Every structure is written in C-alpha cells, then in structure tokens.
C-alpha cells in the first residue's frame, strides 16, 4: 500500500462509482493510473491523501464487501 499525500496533484482521472448516491460518502478510484495498483480517495477531500492498493489487496477488500464481512 502506498500513500499519495495530495491526490488532486497527481493528474489522475478520478471516477466515482455509478452506484454512488448524493450522500457525500463516496470513494473515487483512478483505474489504470498506476501499474498493478489502484489509487482510491475520499470524494469529499480531493486534495487529501489517496491510498494505492495492490491489485490483490483491492480484490480482497471487494470480496470481503460482497460477503458482508466489512460494514
């Protein structure tokens, strides 16, 4: 896992999920921005930090969400 201190300064193209509503608690991802990693940031804090998850770590997180292991 890598921390990106200022996510808005990266030049990445950030995308919010189409499943996100207007509650203001969404994540944004930058698919294809880094090799073998997925940058993720809080949509409410675009200049805040982002975390770049390895493909394996992100896949494990998504699988845990689907199983209901993460609230």
C-alpha positions as CSV (number, residue, x, y, z in Angstrom):
1,X,0.0,0.0,0.0
2,X,1.3,3.4,-0.9
3,X,0.1,6.8,0.4
4,X,-0.3,9.7,-2.0
5,X,-0.3,12.9,0.1
6,X,-2.1,15.2,-2.3
7,X,-4.4,13.2,-4.6
8,X,-5.5,16.2,-6.6
9,X,-2.0,17.0,-7.7
10,X,-1.4,13.6,-9.4
11,X,-3.1,14.3,-12.7
12,X,-5.0,11.1,-12.4
13,X,-8.5,10.8,-13.8
14,X,-10.7,10.0,-10.8
15,X,-14.0,8.2,-11.2
16,X,-16.9,7.8,-8.7
17,X,-19.0,4.7,-8.8
18,X,-22.3,4.9,-10.7
19,X,-23.8,3.2,-7.6
20,X,-22.9,6.3,-5.5
21,X,-25.8,8.5,-4.4
22,X,-25.6,12.1,-3.2
23,X,-24.9,11.2,0.4
24,X,-21.4,12.6,0.1
25,X,-19.7,9.4,1.4
26,X,-18.2,8.1,-1.8
27,X,-14.8,6.8,-2.9
28,X,-13.2,7.7,-6.2
29,X,-10.7,5.4,-8.0
30,X,-8.2,6.1,-10.7
31,X,-8.2,2.9,-12.8
32,X,-5.1,2.5,-14.9
33,X,-3.2,5.3,-13.3
34,X,-0.5,3.1,-11.7
35,X,0.8,-0.3,-12.8
36,X,-0.6,-3.2,-10.6
37,X,-2.2,-0.8,-8.1
38,X,-5.5,1.1,-7.7
39,X,-5.4,4.6,-6.2
40,X,-8.5,5.4,-4.0
41,X,-9.5,8.7,-2.4
42,X,-12.4,10.2,-0.5
43,X,-14.6,12.2,-2.9
44,X,-15.2,14.9,-0.3
45,X,-11.5,15.5,0.0
46,X,-10.0,15.5,-3.5
47,X,-6.8,17.3,-2.3
48,X,-6.5,15.0,0.6
49,X,-4.5,11.8,0.6
50,X,-5.2,8.8,-1.5
51,X,-4.2,5.2,-0.9
52,X,-2.9,3.0,-3.7
53,X,-3.9,-0.6,-3.1
54,X,-2.2,-3.5,-4.8
55,X,-4.5,-5.5,-7.2
56,X,-4.5,-8.3,-4.6
57,X,-5.4,-6.1,-1.7
58,X,-8.1,-4.3,-3.5
59,X,-9.6,-7.6,-4.8
60,X,-9.6,-9.0,-1.2
61,X,-11.4,-5.8,0.1
62,X,-14.1,-6.0,-2.6
63,X,-14.6,-9.7,-2.0
64,X,-15.0,-9.0,1.8
65,X,-17.6,-6.3,1.0
66,X,-19.5,-8.7,-1.2
67,X,-19.5,-11.4,1.6
68,X,-20.7,-8.8,4.1
69,X,-17.5,-9.0,6.2
70,X,-17.0,-5.2,6.0
71,X,-19.6,-2.8,7.2
